[in-house]
Amino acid sequence: MAASDLMAKKALGPATLAVVQAVEAVADAPLLVACSGGPDSLALALAAHIAAARRGVDVRAAIVDHGLQPGSDTVAATVAEQLAGRGVSAVVLTVTVPDSPDGTEAAARQARYAALEAEARPDELILLGHTLDDQAETVLLGLARGSGTRSLAGMPTRRGVFVRPLLGLRAAQTAQACAELGVEPWRDPHNDEPRFTRVRVRRQVLPLLEAELGPGIAEALARTAGLARRDADLLDQLAADHQLPAVGAPFAVAELAGLPAAIRGRVLRSWLRAAGATDLSATHLDAVDALLDDWRGQRWVELPGVRVSRRGGGLWAESSTPGTFGPQD
């Protein structure tokens, strides 16, 4: 009997069963599992293997080697061998992480996702191993930055081909699943580096909140993400239904000023992006909004990629290259 058949038929431990059931909720297509070898992704890959055997769909794993740590290629090869020993076909994807003003972590994530999308077959879903703990950390970091509703919504369960089946499970469950399955996960040393903000949140801030406010903080933050996502999705849809001026045409001040603030900010962001603005922050949007609600004859607002001015009863978004601007209101 094949290893996959044995794993599918044997009695599963409670943590393993929880991970398998989470995967089965989405395992209606061939699966590509992103696996670093850590407890979350390793448990996910093996659970996906079990779920796929039950459902009769294909599953394979992809290990992304970012090349950011000495010996990362050896780690990736070891994870691939470990998965192969359990009957899971695995491929190692080597990526180059460029320098980025957003930081190494963000650049590595972008490179990883791009590599996974390029590797995925047209009919495959890409499974990611983020847990409820990761979701709680994301929301807490958003709160600390003073971010808006979309940021507090955290990570979606699904976005395009990317699916996160484990957002309802704790990291302790994936670690227990690995123990039940008899596999030893790789421990990323970066996960213990206090120089990383997310590590400090995981190791210090969340345990302190649990100790001082009582258990259930992570679950409460994850619920906050779910509630915020519903609101953000509705507001985004309402904003998307608002027709934007043609590129290069002004946006009527009276039209914008009449929109509710939550919708107006989203409409402005879409309009500015269409005009060529990049890396827009809440501060940038507030400055443009001041041209509507706090107009005192200011000449323009400089944004990354565009310059926004108010004249002739409209807002104009033009290239930030110095040029000639018309009369002001």
Secondary structure as GFF3:
##gff-version 3
##sequence-region A 1 329
A	DSSP	alpha_helix	3	9	.	.	.	ID=ss1
A	DSSP	alpha_helix	14	24	.	.	.	ID=ss2
A	DSSP	beta_strand	31	34	.	.	.	ID=ss3
A	DSSP	alpha_helix	39	55	.	.	.	ID=ss4
A	DSSP	beta_strand	59	65	.	.	.	ID=ss5
A	DSSP	alpha_helix	72	85	.	.	.	ID=ss6
A	DSSP	beta_strand	89	94	.	.	.	ID=ss7
A	DSSP	alpha_helix	104	119	.	.	.	ID=ss8
A	DSSP	beta_strand	125	127	.	.	.	ID=ss9
A	DSSP	alpha_helix	132	145	.	.	.	ID=ss10
A	DSSP	alpha_helix	149	152	.	.	.	ID=ss11
A	DSSP	beta_strand	158	159	.	.	.	ID=ss12
A	DSSP	beta_strand	162	163	.	.	.	ID=ss13
A	DSSP	alpha_helix	171	181	.	.	.	ID=ss14
A	DSSP	three_ten_helix	189	192	.	.	.	ID=ss15
A	DSSP	alpha_helix	197	200	.	.	.	ID=ss16
A	DSSP	pi_helix	201	205	.	.	.	ID=ss17
A	DSSP	alpha_helix	206	213	.	.	.	ID=ss18
A	DSSP	alpha_helix	217	240	.	.	.	ID=ss19
A	DSSP	beta_strand	251	252	.	.	.	ID=ss20
A	DSSP	alpha_helix	253	257	.	.	.	ID=ss21
A	DSSP	alpha_helix	261	274	.	.	.	ID=ss22
A	DSSP	alpha_helix	282	293	.	.	.	ID=ss23
A	DSSP	beta_strand	300	303	.	.	.	ID=ss24
A	DSSP	beta_strand	306	311	.	.	.	ID=ss25
A	DSSP	beta_strand	314	319	.	.	.	ID=ss26
###
